[in-house]
Amino acid sequence: MEKEIRKRIDVKSMTLPELEEELVSTGEKPFRARQMYEWMHVKLARGFDEMTNLSKALREEYKGRFTYTALRAVRVQESKIDGTKKFLFELSDGNLVESVWMQYKYGNSVCISSQVGCRMGCAFCASALGGLERNLTPGEMLDQIYAVTLLTGERVSNVVVMGTGEPLDNYDNLLKFIRMLTDQHGLNISQRNVTVSTCGLVPQMKQLAREKLQITLALSLHAVTDEKRMQLMPIARRYSIDELMETCAYYFQETGRRITLEYSLVSGVNDSQRDAEKLCRLARPLHCHINLIPVNPVTERDFVQPDLSGIRAFQNILEKNKINGSIRREMGRDIDGACGQLRRRYM
């Protein structure tokens, strides 16, 4: 019995051509795959039983042949401040992942997780405190968006892969997820409305550049010297800031898409005038956007964000140097909005 379960295929992680090939190999017509794909990725069916244009016998056959990813919400929190909703989803193996739904003037955005836990070890992030459990499948990444869509009753127009995990540490599944998310036979979300965040895995950033996708790549920089970055982000011991800046330039050259630099402001650590001026020098050749993020409080860490006047002063230095920078609007602060907080508290 155990051997049989291992052989079952995760049907929601299959592209339409893969599903067609799988079904045709057992005598089905290609249109059957298109029917199933539409049920999963357009109608957002939660299981084979909802696929009413398939016979009952066929639905039963598929239940025994495939696994079907349908995440279960075990906790939902809604912000009284801005309406942001945070979801804690249980996976089929009992692991938990977080997703956040945010409303903006330009549409609804969902921030999803790419891994259960994270092994990058960034000092200011709750996601890394328990280490990495496993990668998420393309189907598990997609179904965070599908489940949030069904639970909110709202269409998602923007997707941010910036929740728990390092997306480029799950490269193959991430790439497949992006292609399926933006495929015309699925939700058909524009690649320009997809953002992927990375702490700076240089080989994977270069590999992603060669894919020529039109997504936005956001680099979590958070410090302007290698010494300071190593204190905050262990990955800095492997890749220097000079390497990162060269890779960002390569990414822009290959894709024509501007990089976003993410910079978490930590009081007394990386928020000085000298830090701001050095950040300007790094950013200027890239013609990039800088996203200033007041660091989220994490119970196990003692980092605090600068006061509003300090944040504004940092931003003013960027503006005086003609660097495009904005302060990220804080969403869901009253509902454990930061990556990993809800999952860790629940566990």
C-alpha positions in Angstrom: 0.0 0.0 0.0 2.8 2.4 0.9 4.6 1.6 -2.4 1.4 2.4 -4.3 1.0 5.8 -2.6 4.6 6.8 -3.5 3.9 6.2 -7.2 0.9 8.5 -7.3 1.5 11.7 -9.2 0.7 15.2 -7.9 -1.7 16.2 -10.6 -1.9 19.9 -9.6 1.9 20.2 -10.2 1.6 18.9 -13.8 1.6 21.3 -16.8 -1.1 20.9 -19.4 1.3 19.1 -21.8 2.5 16.8 -19.0 -1.1 16.0 -18.1 -2.1 15.3 -21.7 0.9 13.0 -22.2 0.0 11.1 -19.0 -3.6 10.6 -19.9 -3.0 9.8 -23.6 -0.5 7.1 -22.5 -3.4 5.3 -20.9 -5.8 5.7 -23.8 -7.6 8.9 -22.8 -8.3 11.7 -25.3 -6.3 14.9 -25.0 -9.5 17.0 -24.3 -9.9 15.1 -21.0 -6.6 16.7 -19.8 -7.9 20.1 -20.8 -11.1 19.5 -18.9 -9.2 18.5 -15.7 -6.7 21.4 -16.1 -9.5 23.9 -16.3 -11.2 22.5 -13.2 -8.0 22.7 -11.2 -6.5 26.0 -12.4 -9.5 28.1 -13.6 -12.5 26.8 -11.7 -10.3 26.1 -8.7 -12.0 22.7 -7.8 -11.0 21.4 -4.4 -11.1 17.7 -5.6 -12.1 15.3 -8.3 -15.7 15.1 -7.0 -16.3 18.7 -8.3 -15.3 17.7 -11.8 -18.9 17.1 -12.9 -18.3 16.7 -16.6 -16.2 13.6 -15.8 -18.0 10.3 -15.2 -18.1 9.1 -11.6 -16.1 6.0 -12.6 -13.4 8.2 -14.1 -13.3 10.5 -11.0 -12.8 7.4 -8.8 -10.0 6.1 -11.1 -8.2 9.5 -10.9 -8.5 9.5 -7.1 -6.5 6.3 -7.0 -4.1 7.4 -9.6 -3.2 11.0 -8.6 -2.7 13.0 -5.4 -4.7 16.2 -5.4 -3.3 19.2 -3.5 -6.0 21.1 -1.7 -4.6 23.1 1.3 -6.7 23.4 4.5 -6.8 26.7 6.4 -6.2 26.0 10.0 -6.1 29.6 11.1 -7.2 32.9 9.4 -6.4 36.3 11.0 -7.8 39.6 9.7 -6.2 42.9 10.5 -8.4 45.5 12.1 -6.1 48.2 10.8 -6.0 47.5 7.0 -8.0 44.4 6.2 -5.0 42.3 5.5 -5.6 38.6 6.0 -3.1 36.0 7.0 -3.7 32.3 6.4 -2.0 29.3 8.0 -2.5 26.3 5.7 -1.9 22.7 6.5 -0.3 20.5 3.8 -1.1 16.9 3.2 1.8 15.8 5.4 0.8 17.9 8.3 3.4 20.7 7.7 2.2 24.3 7.9 2.8 27.3 5.6 1.7 30.9 5.6 0.1 33.1 3.0 -0.9 36.8 3.2 -3.7 38.5 1.3 -3.3 42.3 0.9 -5.6 44.9 -0.7 -4.0 47.8 -2.6 -5.5 50.4 -4.9 -4.1 48.6 -8.0 -5.6 45.2 -7.0 -5.3 42.3 -4.6 -1.9 40.8 -3.9 -1.1 37.4 -2.3 2.3 36.7 -0.7 3.1 33.0 -0.7 5.6 30.7 0.8 8.0 28.6 -1.3 9.3 26.3 1.4 8.4 24.8 4.8 10.8 26.8 6.9 14.1 28.1 5.6 17.8 27.3 5.8 19.2 30.8 5.0 19.3 31.9 8.6 18.8 35.6 8.2 19.0 37.1 11.7 15.9 39.3 11.5 13.5 36.7 10.0 11.2 34.4 12.0 11.1 31.9 9.1 14.6 30.6 9.6 14.3 30.0 13.3 13.2 26.3 12.9 15.4 25.6 9.9 14.2 24.0 6.6 11.7 21.2 6.6 11.2 20.7 2.8 10.5 22.4 -0.5 7.0 23.1 -1.7 5.7 21.6 -4.9 4.4 23.8 -7.8 0.9 22.6 -6.8 1.4 23.6 -3.2 2.6 27.1 -4.2 -0.3 27.5 -6.7 -2.9 26.3 -4.2 -2.0 29.0 -1.7 -3.3 31.4 -4.3 -6.3 29.3 -5.2 -7.3 28.7 -1.6 -7.0 32.4 -0.7 -9.1 33.3 -3.8 -11.9 31.0 -2.7 -11.7 32.1 1.0 -11.8 35.8 0.2 -14.0 35.7 -2.8 -11.7 38.1 -4.4 -9.6 37.9 -7.6 -5.8 38.0 -7.2 -4.0 40.2 -9.6 -0.5 40.2 -8.1 1.6 37.4 -6.6 4.7 37.9 -4.4 6.9 34.9 -3.6 8.3 36.5 -0.5 6.8 34.4 2.3 8.5 31.6 4.2 11.5 30.1 2.4 14.2 31.2 -0.2 12.4 30.8 -3.6 15.7 30.3 -5.5 16.6 27.5 -3.1 13.6 25.7 -4.6 14.5 26.7 -8.2 13.0 24.0 -10.4 9.6 24.0 -8.6 9.6 27.8 -8.5 10.2 28.1 -12.3 7.4 25.6 -13.0 5.1 27.4 -10.6 5.7 30.7 -12.5 5.1 29.2 -15.9 1.9 27.5 -14.7 0.6 30.7 -12.9 1.1 32.8 -16.0 0.0 30.2 -18.5 -3.1 31.2 -20.6 -4.8 28.0 -19.7 -4.6 28.8 -15.9 -5.0 32.0 -14.0 -3.1 33.8 -16.7 -1.6 36.3 -14.4 0.9 38.6 -16.2 4.5 37.8 -15.5 5.0 41.5 -14.8 2.6 41.1 -11.8 4.8 38.4 -10.3 7.7 39.3 -7.9 10.2 36.8 -6.6 12.4 37.7 -3.6 15.9 36.2 -3.0 18.6 36.7 -0.3 21.1 36.5 -3.1 21.9 33.1 -4.5 24.1 34.2 -7.3 24.2 31.1 -9.6 20.4 30.8 -9.5 20.0 34.5 -10.1 22.1 34.2 -13.3 20.1 31.1 -14.3 16.8 32.9 -13.8 18.1 35.8 -15.9 18.7 33.4 -18.8 15.1 32.3 -18.6 14.1 35.8 -20.0 11.0 36.0 -17.8 9.3 39.4 -17.3 8.9 39.0 -13.5 10.3 41.4 -11.0 13.3 40.1 -9.0 13.8 41.6 -5.6 17.1 41.2 -3.9 17.2 41.3 -0.1 20.3 43.4 0.5 19.8 44.8 4.0 23.4 46.1 4.4 25.9 48.0 2.3 29.1 46.4 3.5 30.1 42.7 3.4 31.0 42.8 7.1 27.6 44.2 8.2 25.7 42.0 5.8 27.4 38.9 7.2 26.1 39.8 10.7 22.5 39.8 9.3 22.6 37.2 6.5 24.9 34.1 6.6 24.6 33.9 2.7 26.9 37.0 2.6 29.8 34.7 3.6 29.4 33.0 0.2 28.6 35.9 -2.1 30.0 39.4 -1.7 28.1 42.6 -2.4 30.3 43.2 -5.4 29.2 39.8 -6.9 25.6 40.6 -6.2 25.7 44.0 -7.9 27.4 42.4 -10.9 24.7 39.8 -11.0 21.9 42.4 -10.7 23.4 44.2 -13.7 23.5 40.9 -15.6 19.9 40.3 -14.8 18.8 43.7 -16.1 21.0 43.2 -19.2 19.4 39.8 -20.0 15.7 40.6 -19.1 15.4 44.4 -19.4 13.7 44.2 -16.0 14.8 46.5 -13.2 15.9 44.9 -10.0 14.3 45.9 -6.7 16.6 46.2 -3.7 14.9 45.3 -0.4 16.4 47.0 2.6 15.2 46.3 6.1 15.9 49.2 8.4 17.2 48.1 11.8 17.8 50.8 14.4 21.5 51.3 15.2 22.5 48.6 12.7 22.1 49.8 9.1 20.1 53.0 9.2 22.9 55.7 9.5 23.5 58.5 7.0 26.7 56.7 5.9 24.6 53.6 5.2 22.2 55.6 3.1 24.9 57.3 1.1 26.7 54.0 0.4 23.3 52.4 -0.7 22.9 55.3 -3.2 26.3 54.5 -4.7 25.5 50.8 -5.0 22.0 51.5 -6.5 22.9 54.2 -9.0 24.5 52.0 -11.8 21.5 49.6 -11.6 18.7 52.2 -12.1 16.8 50.1 -9.6 14.0 50.7 -7.1 14.8 50.5 -3.4 12.1 49.3 -1.0 12.8 50.4 2.5 11.2 48.0 5.1 10.9 48.9 8.7 12.1 45.7 10.3 9.3 43.5 11.8 9.7 42.8 15.5 10.5 39.1 16.1 10.1 37.8 19.7 13.4 35.7 19.6 15.4 38.7 18.2 16.2 42.1 19.7 16.1 44.1 16.5 13.9 47.2 16.5 12.9 49.5 13.7 14.0 53.2 13.6 11.4 55.8 14.5 9.4 57.4 11.6 11.6 60.5 11.5 14.7 58.3 11.1 13.1 56.3 8.3 12.1 59.5 6.6 15.6 60.9 6.9 17.0 57.8 5.3 14.5 58.0 2.4 15.4 61.8 2.0 19.0 60.9 1.4 18.0 58.6 -1.4 15.7 61.2 -2.9 18.5 63.9 -2.8 20.7 61.5 -4.7 17.9 60.9 -7.3 17.5 57.3 -6.2 14.0 55.8 -6.6 13.0 54.6 -3.1 9.8 54.0 -1.2 8.9 53.0 2.3 6.9 49.8 2.3 3.5 50.2 3.7 3.3 48.0 6.8 0.5 45.4 6.4 -1.0 43.2 9.0 1.3 44.3 11.9 -1.5 43.4 14.4 -1.9 39.8 13.0 1.7 38.4 12.9 2.1 39.8 9.4 5.8 39.2 9.1 7.1 36.0 7.5 7.1 32.9 9.8 5.5 34.6 12.8 2.1 33.0 12.7 3.4 29.5 11.9 6.0 29.7 14.7 3.5 30.9 17.3 0.9 28.3 16.2 3.4 25.5 16.5 
